[in-house]
Amino acid sequence: MSTAPVLYLSHGAPPLADDQRWTEELAAWSADLPRPKDVLIVSAHWEDAPTTLGSTTGAPLTYDFWGFPQKYYEVTYDAPAAPGLADEVTRLLTSPGHEVHRDEARGLDHGAYVPLKEMFPDADVPVLQMSMPTLDPRGLFEIGRRLAPLREQGTLIVGSGFTTHNLRWFNPAAGSDGTPPQASAEFDHWAQEAMAAQDVDGLLDFLAKAPAAREAHPRTEHFAPLFVTLGAAYASGGLASESVIDGFWFGLSKRSWQIG
């Protein structure tokens, strides 16, 4: 079995499903991927310490958003659970001072099922979601490094966030393809160059190194999943990457990478 790549993707809100360009981009991306044995996904929308694994018994989706039309609360995504993957993640991450818990009542949140529904619409790939126990880049990088052996088993490790995420920029009147704010464009360009240069130190220290970092990420949870994927890639195969999706959605950078 070949080593699975790792992904960092910008996942969008539930209305991503109505964006034909973006959904086609996600579908085309998955069509070019080797079929994974299963998926381990880390979403910007689940912070929980210690590290916690979601349902392995088929809990319903977590509709972790408010104020949207009813149709978005009726979406389903019945991907198979991945109890074996949960056991393996627990084994890899458990160490003195680092416990792994489980929450069998927690189904996939929108940072997980929204993109996966476009990438694997048949819902036939087992999925496990894992929380972020910290937003510290180096702590998340270490978690990713420990998870790297999963790649050899065909597990697709996915970090799901948003390359820029400042909801004050969201302007429906400008349309989804409107010109992004300068700060969003500057951060996106920096991130593209840092990933191409495999500048791990710069990425881990992005708040100090990137232009407009605190404007692009007033809170860092949407960039944080990248560090799990970087750790997994760095530990097994290196950081050569491809920017698979780019562009902006209501001013936010939807840039997404495949690494390894």
Helices and strands as residue ranges (DSSP letters): E 6-10, G 14-18, H 20-32, E 38-47, E 51-53, G 70-73, H 83-93, E 100-102, H 110-119, E 127-132, H 137-147, H 149-152, E 155-161, G 167-169, G 172-174, H 182-196, H 200-204, H 206-209, H 213-216, G 220-222, H 225-235, E 241-245, E 248-249, E 252-253, E 256-259
